[in-house]
Amino acid sequence: MVRAVGVYREHEFSPGKVAADAAILDAVLANLAAHGIKTSAVGAEEFAPDQEPRCALVLAMCQGEAALQRLARAQSSGALVINSPQAIRSCYRDRLGAILKQAAAPVPEGVLMETGAGIDRRAIAALDPQRGIYVKRGDLHALFDGDVRMAGDEAALAIALRDFSARGIRLAYLQQAVEGRVVKFYGVTGVDYFSVAAPQSPPSGSLPGRLQEAAQAAARALGLEVWGGDAIIDLESENFKIVDFNDWPSFERVRISAAAAIAQRAIEKIENRK
């Protein structure tokens, strides 16, 4: 019998989303169990591939460096890991922006900067503080209030960098602000699943298809199987920018359909290995 284990996200990396993050993983495991796969779930801290019975599939929502090292060991021993530790690490902000830019994804201008070195004007030459610059912690996604800040001029930018440095956050990702409507998107690589969630009416016309194509290409560049992100749409031009990308979001608004799609992808990959 095929054995699968789910690894929950660490609570510190799931602010306000602990229950929702657990719910999507539990839903995927339930789908797999319905297909005859033996399933179990553990916290990231308890996941110990060297001490547990060998499993064919690891469904990983964990994000911490220690957990990623254990995932890598499970992968090296032959387990199929979704998402892979390399893909999860690529979603840290010190790598994310460069990978998406290299993949020609439609992203705003951005630059990674050391917080304790002051403003490097040459590095931010492509950014316009008067249009607004989002200052984001340069490692993980936002964990606490203040991990993402808007700076409307160079003075506010300098203050944000100093505050990050004082909090022990060594790197910041500076991203040009863009105007428009925020939408969330969700996808699973390799199966016909893509969803857009918008607070108002969903985008129409060719825009959803173009967003799907761009998001899928970005996910491939990052190596992700299960993913989501945020885009900002200019309603007049119907152009968009992808402003964030995440490994395995909570899929809170589309949990049932997403869980079925993730399970389908996992089963297909297991079958292809056979």
N, C-alpha and C positions, 0 to 999 in steps of 0.2 A: 504494500500500500504506500502511495506517495504521502510524504509527511511535509507539512508546511508550518512555519512559525511566523507569527507577526510580532514586530518589535515596536512598542508604543513610543511616541515622541516624549522626550524628557519634559517635565512640567515647566522648567525654566525657559524652554524654547517654544512654549505654547501658551503665552499669556492670554488669559480669557478664553482659551479655546481647548482646554484639556478634555472636556467631555465630547466636544464636536470632533476633535482629532481621533479620540478613541472610537467614536461611533462609526466613522468611515472604515477604519481598520477592522472592527468587529463585523461590519456588514460584508466586507470582502471575504473574510474568513468564513462567514455563514454561507456565502455563495459557493466557496470552494468545498466546504463540507457537504453541501447538497450534491456535489459531483463526486463524492466518494473519497475526498482527500482528507487525511487525518490532520486536524488543525489544533494549534495552541497559540497562546500569546503571552508575552513577557514584557516587563519594563526594560528600558534601554540599559539600566544599571544591572539587571539580572541576566541579560542575554550573554551567555557564555558558550560559544560554539565549540570550544575545546572540551567542554565537560558534558555536553548534551548529546543525545542520540543524533546521528547524522540526519539532516533533513535535505530534501531536494529543493525546497523553495523557502526563501526568507523575504518577507514583506516588511520593508524597513521605512519607518517614519522618523527614526532617530536622527539627530543632527550633530551631536557633540563629537569632538575629536576622538575621545576614548571609545565611544560606540562605533565610530567609523572604522577604527583600527580593528575592532572585533568583527565587523562586517567584512572587512578585507580578508581576514583569516577564513571566514566562512566561505567566501567566494573562492579563495585559493584552494580550499578543500573540495570544491566541486559544486557548491550550492549555487542555484540561480538566485541572485539578489535583486530585488525590485524595490526602490531604485538602487543602483549600484553605489557604493561608497564614493567612487570618483564623481559620479553625477551629482550626488548630494553636496559634495565639497565644492563643485563648480558653481553652486548657487550661493555660496558665500559671496558677499559683495566685493571682496578683494579680487575675485576672478570673474564674477558675473558680467560686469560691464564690458570688459575686454573681449570675452568670448562672444557676447551678442554683437558687439561692434564688428569683430572679425568675420562673423557669419552674415554681415550686412543686414541684420535685423533692423526694423524701423524703430530706433530708440533715440531719445533726446541726447544731446551732447552731454558727456560726463567725464569726470576725471577723478582718479584716486589720489588722495593727498595725505601726508602725515600731519596729524593734528598739532603737533608740538613745534612745527617748523615755521609757523606763520604762513601768510598767503604768498604762494609762488605765482606771480602775475603772468609769467610766461606759460605756466601750466594751465591757467584758467583763461587764457586769451580767447578761447572759442566760446566762453560763457559770458552772458550779459547779466550782471547783478541787478540791473534795473528791471529786468523782466522776471526776476525771482530765481533763486537757486535753492534747491532742496539739499540740505546737508544731512546725510544718512550715515549711521555708524558703518564703518567699512569692513566689518566682519560678517556677522549674522544679520538677519532681518530685525526689525524693531522688537525689542524685548521689554522696554520700559518707556514711560512718558519721556519725551525729549530725545528719543533715539532718531527721530526724523524731525528736522526743523526747517522752516522757510526763512531764508535770508533775502531781504529786499534791497540790500546795498552792501558795499564792501565792509563797512563797519560792522554790520550785523553778521556778516560771514566770519569776520575775525573773532567776534565774540563766541559764535557757535563752535568754531574750531578750538578755542581756548577751553570752553566748557567741556567738550569731548575729551580733550587732553587731561583736564583735571579729574575726570571720571575714570581715567585709565584706558580710554578708547584710543588706540594708537593711530588708526586709520579712519578717514572719512571719505565717503563717495559723494562728490558734488555733482548734482544732476540739474540741468537746465529745466526750469518749470515750463510747462506748456499748457495752453488754455483748452478747455473743452469739457466733455462729459466723461466721467470715469465709468468704465464697465469692467467687470470681472469675467475672466474666461477660464475654462477648465478643459483638459484634454487627456487622452490616453493614447500613447503611440501605438501604431500597428493595428488598431481597430477603428471602426467607423464611429468614433465618439468625440464630439466637441460641443461645448455648451457655452453660451454667453448669458451672463446675468447682469441686468441693468436695473437701476432703481426706478427709472421711468420706462417708457416704451423701448423695446429692444431695437438695435440698429437693423436697418432693412437694406434692400437693394443688393449691390455687389459687396457691401462692406463686410458682412459676416464671413463670406467666403474668402475675402482677402485677408481678414484677420486670422481666420483659421489656417490659411496657408503660411502666413508669417509666423504664427505661434508654433506650428508643427515644425517648421524649419529651425526655429530657435531651440525647441526641445531636442531635436536631433543633434544640434551643435553642442548642447549641454550633456547629451547622453541620457536624457530622462525618459522613463516609461510612463510615469504618472506625474502630472504637472498642472499648474495653473498660473495665473498672473493677473496683472492689471494693465489696462490700456486706456488712453485718453483719446477721445474722438472729437475732431473738429466737425461740428454738425453742418457747417456751411460747405466746406470742401469735401467732407466725408473722408478725409485723411485721418490717420491715427498714429500714435506712438505707443510702443510697449514700454511702460515705465517700471515694471517689476515682474519678476519671474520666480516661481516657487517650486521646490520639490514637494510633491504630495501634499496639497492643501487639504482642508477639512471637507471640501465639496458639500458644505452644509446645505446649500439651496438645492442641490441636485444629487443627494446622497444615494438614493435607490438606483438610479440609472448609472451613476458613476461606479458604484460598487460592482454592478453586473459587468460593466465594461472592463474594469480592472481584473476581475476574476477571469473573464474570457481571455484577456491578454496573457495572464499568467498560465492558464491551461494550455493555450496555443504554444507558448514558449517551452513548456515542459514537454509537450508532444513532439515539438520539433527537435528537442534534444534526443528523444528516444529514437 
